[in-house]
Amino acid sequence: MALIIIGISLPTSPGQVGVVELCFLIALEPFGIPPAKAFAAALFCHSLLYGSVIAVGFYYLKKIGMTLHELEEESSKYEEE
């Protein structure tokens, strides 16, 4: 588990795709977990982590009454400055 946490905390590509999966493979190998199942566990973990963040983001976006289009317009205002 510590190896997976280290893999998550390392600066990597956007979304930490690849590094986390590799850490899952390395960390679960001593327990006899086949690489395919370790990779599946990594993808499941990734989908839970990112899916929950996205769901909460959409919830609060709806709660404040904003659409994705309005959010994009607001962010483009700051890009121009």
MOVENNOR-V764448 format. One record per helix or strand of 2 or more residues. SS is the DSSP state (H for helix, E for strand). FROM is the first residue (numbers start at 0). TO is the last residue. If there is no record, write none. Layout:
BEGIN
ss = [SS,SS]
from = [FROM,FROM]
to = [TO,TO]
END
This chain:
BEGIN
ss = [H,H,H,H,H]
from = [1,13,18,34,67]
to = [8,15,28,62,79]
END
